[in-house]
């Protein structure tokens, strides 16, 4: 379980990314709404929502790395 301060920082970082992308992360990853149901409600292809989720994760990681809350990923 993540500490309270980590949760707070992630929520703050979510506020720094594109709201449409952040909404996908919050809805799916935090609230547990299935991607298929979200795609149907948004009238978008499922693959588009998965792309939005991938972009949101990358943007969230970039914010956390920039702020020093997360170690930068090394080259594989």
PLY file of the C-alpha trace (Angstrom):
ply
format ascii 1.0
element vertex 76
property float x
property float y
property float z
element edge 75
property int vertex1
property int vertex2
end_header
0.00 0.00 0.00
1.37 3.40 -0.96
1.92 5.93 1.77
-0.48 8.84 2.09
2.08 11.34 0.82
2.66 9.28 -2.33
-1.07 9.13 -2.99
-1.35 12.89 -2.51
1.53 13.53 -4.91
0.04 11.26 -7.58
-3.31 13.05 -7.30
-1.50 16.40 -7.58
0.43 15.14 -10.62
-2.82 13.98 -12.23
-3.94 17.61 -12.07
-0.93 18.59 -14.16
-1.71 16.38 -17.16
-4.34 16.72 -19.87
-7.72 16.33 -18.10
-9.06 13.98 -20.79
-6.09 11.67 -20.30
-6.25 11.90 -16.53
-9.95 11.01 -16.62
-9.13 7.70 -18.30
-6.63 6.82 -15.56
-8.95 7.83 -12.75
-11.95 6.05 -14.22
-10.20 2.83 -15.13
-7.28 2.47 -12.74
-8.73 4.07 -9.63
-12.47 3.56 -9.99
-12.26 0.21 -11.78
-14.54 1.05 -14.70
-13.92 -1.41 -17.54
-12.29 0.12 -20.60
-14.95 -1.41 -22.87
-17.73 0.33 -20.96
-15.83 3.64 -21.06
-15.27 3.29 -24.82
-18.95 2.59 -25.40
-20.04 5.58 -23.30
-17.56 7.87 -25.06
-18.42 6.42 -28.47
-14.72 5.81 -29.12
-12.88 2.72 -30.30
-11.49 0.68 -27.43
-8.02 0.95 -28.94
-8.26 4.76 -28.73
-8.94 4.62 -25.01
-6.00 2.29 -24.48
-3.82 4.78 -26.37
-5.15 7.59 -24.16
-4.33 5.52 -21.08
-0.78 4.87 -22.31
-0.29 8.60 -22.98
-1.71 9.44 -19.56
0.70 7.05 -17.83
3.63 8.51 -19.77
2.56 12.06 -18.92
2.09 11.17 -15.25
5.52 9.54 -15.15
7.07 12.63 -16.78
5.53 14.95 -14.17
6.67 12.75 -11.30
10.19 12.45 -12.75
10.43 16.18 -13.38
9.41 16.95 -9.82
11.88 14.40 -8.44
9.16 12.13 -7.05
10.17 9.27 -9.33
13.54 8.08 -10.61
13.93 8.51 -14.38
13.71 5.32 -16.36
17.03 4.08 -17.62
17.59 2.96 -21.16
16.88 -0.78 -21.58
0 1
1 2
2 3
3 4
4 5
5 6
6 7
7 8
8 9
9 10
10 11
11 12
12 13
13 14
14 15
15 16
16 17
17 18
18 19
19 20
20 21
21 22
22 23
23 24
24 25
25 26
26 27
27 28
28 29
29 30
30 31
31 32
32 33
33 34
34 35
35 36
36 37
37 38
38 39
39 40
40 41
41 42
42 43
43 44
44 45
45 46
46 47
47 48
48 49
49 50
50 51
51 52
52 53
53 54
54 55
55 56
56 57
57 58
58 59
59 60
60 61
61 62
62 63
63 64
64 65
65 66
66 67
67 68
68 69
69 70
70 71
71 72
72 73
73 74
74 75
